[in-house]
Amino acid sequence: MSEGEPSEVYVFCNVCKENVPLEITEADIEKAKTGLISVISVHGSPQHAILVYLDMNLKARGVEYPSLVQVDEGGSLESEQATTIKEDFTDLNTIISSFGEKKELAIKRFAHISAQLIAGNTLYLIHNNKSIGRVVKDQIDSLFIDEKPSSFVITFDDIDYVTGMRPTIYDLQYGSFISEGIDIDTSYFEKIIKDALDNPNGFSILKNDYHKLKYSYRRLWELLTAGQRVYSPKKLAYLISIDLSLIPLLLRIAENDGIDVSSRVKES
């Protein structure tokens, strides 16, 4: 794109079933370095609107269909839909890119957030534009099957209202943790994220890995909170169908949940 000239990006509209052009300038792309570009397109016959979120590479991160749009030229445009609908543009690379331009650092940050959510800790994402924050939140939430993670989008003005003993608070605009949450070894999460990124079906693979890990933890929690039986790490790994190397991670999460692990788990 030549300096000063707008770039034309096409996004598929699910209402009129065709690609819609969006004009993006260099100034818009600069804004995306600390978040996402949000663009509204009013088009079609009958007229309707789409709200598109683009990243700094001009890739669509999400599309919403407002049920009511106010325009200056003469009133409102009403679509037949009663609620906002989001299309699934979820891609693992785009999720990772939300946590930094440097890939290695972004993976470390996302691995830490993933570990916190697997452990059941609360995540707060900070962005002064809550719509942009919600796009990132929704993409993270979509990685977890069956159980919705405890995650929220807040602005800087809401920080004083954050609750919880050790919540994880991440600033999406400045790319930093305000509060890291509970202490967990995240090396396993870094590994499976990197492995997933090398696969064209990485999102589905990581989603399944998280599901298996969460399921195994639920089984471990049930064993350690019922009765007084003492287990060896090897026996626990067998009973919950997980690799023995992951038992220390799950036991650390159990300790954070208030379980007296030292009295219930002993080396053989």
C-alpha positions in Angstrom: 0.0 0.0 0.0 1.4 3.4 -1.0 1.7 6.0 1.7 -1.5 7.8 2.2 -3.5 5.4 -0.1 -6.2 3.3 1.5 -6.1 -0.5 1.3 -9.2 -2.4 0.2 -10.1 -5.4 2.3 -12.9 -7.8 1.5 -15.0 -9.5 4.3 -17.8 -11.9 3.6 -21.2 -10.7 4.8 -23.5 -13.6 5.9 -26.7 -11.5 5.3 -26.2 -10.6 1.6 -24.0 -13.6 1.0 -21.2 -11.7 -0.8 -17.8 -10.1 -0.1 -18.0 -6.5 1.2 -15.1 -4.0 0.6 -13.7 -2.1 3.5 -11.2 0.8 3.0 -8.4 0.8 5.6 -5.7 3.5 5.8 -2.1 3.3 7.3 -3.3 5.3 10.3 -5.9 2.6 10.9 -3.2 -0.1 10.8 -1.1 1.9 13.3 -4.0 1.8 15.7 -4.2 -2.0 15.4 -0.7 -2.4 17.0 -2.3 -1.9 20.4 -5.6 -3.7 19.6 -7.9 -4.3 16.7 -9.4 -2.1 14.1 -13.2 -2.0 14.3 -15.0 -1.0 11.0 -18.7 -0.7 10.4 -20.1 -1.2 6.9 -23.6 -0.2 6.0 -24.6 -1.7 2.6 -27.0 -3.9 0.7 -30.7 -3.8 -0.2 -32.4 -3.7 2.2 -29.7 -1.9 4.0 -28.0 -3.6 6.9 -24.7 -3.3 8.8 -21.8 -5.4 9.8 -19.2 -4.6 12.4 -15.8 -6.1 11.5 -12.7 -6.5 13.7 -9.4 -6.6 11.9 -5.9 -7.1 13.3 -2.8 -5.3 12.2 -2.4 -7.8 9.3 -5.9 -6.8 8.1 -7.2 -10.3 8.9 -10.7 -10.6 10.1 -10.8 -11.5 13.8 -14.6 -11.3 14.1 -17.8 -10.1 12.5 -20.9 -8.9 14.3 -24.4 -8.1 12.9 -26.0 -5.3 14.9 -29.7 -5.6 15.2 -30.1 -1.8 15.2 -27.9 0.8 13.6 -28.4 4.6 13.9 -27.3 6.7 10.9 -27.2 10.5 10.6 -28.8 10.7 7.1 -32.2 9.6 8.1 -33.2 7.4 10.9 -32.3 3.8 11.7 -31.6 0.6 9.9 -33.3 -2.5 11.3 -32.3 -6.0 10.4 -34.5 -9.0 10.9 -32.2 -10.5 13.5 -33.1 -9.8 17.1 -29.7 -10.3 18.5 -26.0 -9.9 17.7 -24.5 -12.8 15.9 -20.8 -13.6 15.8 -19.2 -15.6 13.0 -16.5 -18.1 13.8 -13.2 -16.7 12.6 -11.3 -18.4 15.4 -7.7 -19.2 14.5 -4.9 -20.2 17.0 -2.4 -17.8 15.4 -4.7 -14.9 15.8 -5.4 -15.7 19.4 -1.7 -15.8 20.1 -1.1 -12.5 18.3 -3.3 -10.8 20.8 -0.6 -11.2 23.4 2.3 -9.6 21.6 4.0 -9.1 18.3 7.0 -11.3 19.3 5.8 -14.9 19.0 7.8 -16.5 21.7 6.8 -14.0 24.3 3.1 -14.1 23.1 3.2 -17.9 23.5 4.6 -17.6 27.1 1.9 -15.1 28.0 -0.9 -17.2 26.5 0.5 -20.4 28.2 0.3 -18.6 31.5 -3.3 -17.5 30.9 -4.3 -21.0 29.8 -2.8 -22.6 32.9 -4.7 -20.1 35.1 -8.0 -20.9 33.4 -7.3 -24.7 33.6 -6.7 -24.2 37.3 -10.1 -22.5 37.6 -8.6 -19.1 38.3 -10.4 -15.9 37.2 -9.0 -13.9 34.2 -9.6 -10.2 33.7 -8.7 -8.7 30.3 -8.2 -5.0 30.2 -9.1 -2.9 27.2 -10.7 0.6 27.1 -12.7 -0.6 24.1 -14.7 -3.5 25.6 -15.9 -4.6 22.2 -12.3 -5.3 21.2 -11.6 -7.0 24.5 -14.7 -9.2 24.1 -13.4 -10.5 20.7 -10.2 -11.8 22.4 -12.2 -13.1 25.4 -14.6 -15.0 23.1 -11.7 -16.6 21.2 -10.1 -17.8 24.4 -13.4 -19.1 25.8 -13.9 -21.1 22.6 -10.9 -23.2 23.4 -12.6 -24.7 26.4 -15.2 -27.5 25.9 -18.1 -28.1 28.3 -16.9 -25.7 30.9 -17.0 -21.9 30.4 -13.9 -20.3 31.9 -14.2 -17.5 34.4 -13.1 -14.6 32.3 -14.2 -10.9 32.1 -13.4 -7.8 30.1 -12.9 -4.6 32.0 -11.6 -1.1 31.5 -8.8 0.6 33.5 -11.5 2.3 35.5 -12.9 -1.1 36.7 -9.7 -2.4 38.3 -10.7 -1.3 41.8 -13.8 -3.6 41.5 -11.8 -6.8 40.7 -12.5 -9.5 43.2 -10.8 -12.7 44.2 -7.7 -13.8 46.1 -5.2 -13.9 43.2 -6.9 -13.1 40.0 -5.0 -13.0 36.7 -5.2 -9.5 35.2 -3.8 -8.9 31.7 -3.6 -5.5 30.0 -4.3 -6.1 26.3 -3.4 -2.6 25.2 0.1 -2.5 26.8 0.8 -6.2 26.6 1.6 -6.9 30.3 0.3 -8.7 33.4 -0.9 -6.5 36.2 -1.5 -9.6 38.3 -0.2 -13.0 37.2 -2.5 -15.1 39.5 -1.5 -18.3 41.1 2.0 -19.9 40.8 1.9 -22.7 38.2 4.6 -24.2 36.0 3.5 -23.4 32.4 6.2 -25.3 30.5 3.7 -28.0 29.5 1.3 -25.4 28.1 4.1 -23.7 26.2 4.9 -27.0 24.6 1.4 -28.0 23.5 0.7 -24.5 22.2 3.9 -24.6 20.1 3.0 -28.1 18.8 -0.5 -27.0 17.9 0.8 -23.9 16.0 2.8 -26.2 13.8 -0.3 -28.0 12.7 -3.0 -26.7 10.3 -5.7 -28.0 12.7 -3.9 -26.4 15.7 -7.0 -24.8 17.2 -8.9 -28.1 17.4 -5.8 -29.9 18.7 -5.2 -27.5 21.5 -8.9 -27.4 22.3 -8.9 -31.2 22.7 -5.7 -31.1 24.8 -7.2 -28.6 27.2 -10.4 -30.7 27.4 -8.4 -33.8 28.3 -6.4 -31.9 30.9 -9.4 -30.4 32.5 -11.2 -33.7 32.6 -8.2 -35.4 34.2 -8.1 -32.7 36.8 -11.7 -33.2 37.7 -11.1 -36.9 38.1 -8.0 -36.2 40.3 -10.0 -33.8 42.4 -12.8 -36.4 42.9 -10.2 -39.0 44.1 -8.4 -36.6 46.5 -11.6 -35.3 48.1 -13.3 -38.6 48.7 -12.3 -40.9 51.5 -8.8 -41.1 53.1 -7.0 -43.3 50.7 -3.3 -42.4 50.0 -2.2 -42.6 46.3 1.2 -42.7 44.6 1.7 -40.3 41.7 1.9 -43.4 39.4 -1.4 -44.8 40.6 -3.1 -41.4 40.1 -1.7 -41.1 36.6 -3.2 -44.6 35.9 -6.6 -43.8 37.5 -7.1 -40.5 35.6 -5.6 -41.6 32.4 -2.9 -39.0 32.0 0.9 -39.0 31.5 2.8 -39.3 34.8 4.9 -36.2 33.9 1.7 -34.1 34.3 0.8 -35.3 37.8 3.0 -32.6 39.5 1.1 -29.9 37.5 -2.3 -31.2 38.5 -1.3 -31.6 42.1 -0.1 -28.0 42.2 -3.5 -26.9 40.9 -5.1 -29.1 43.6 -3.1 -27.4 46.3 -4.3 -24.1 45.0 -7.8 -25.5 45.3 -7.2 -26.1 49.0 -6.6 -29.8 48.9 -4.1 -31.2 51.4 -2.0 -33.0 48.8 0.9 -33.9 51.1 -1.4 -36.1 53.2 -3.1 -37.8 50.2 -0.2 -38.4 47.8 3.0 -40.2 48.7 5.8 -41.6 46.6 5.8 -45.4 46.5 
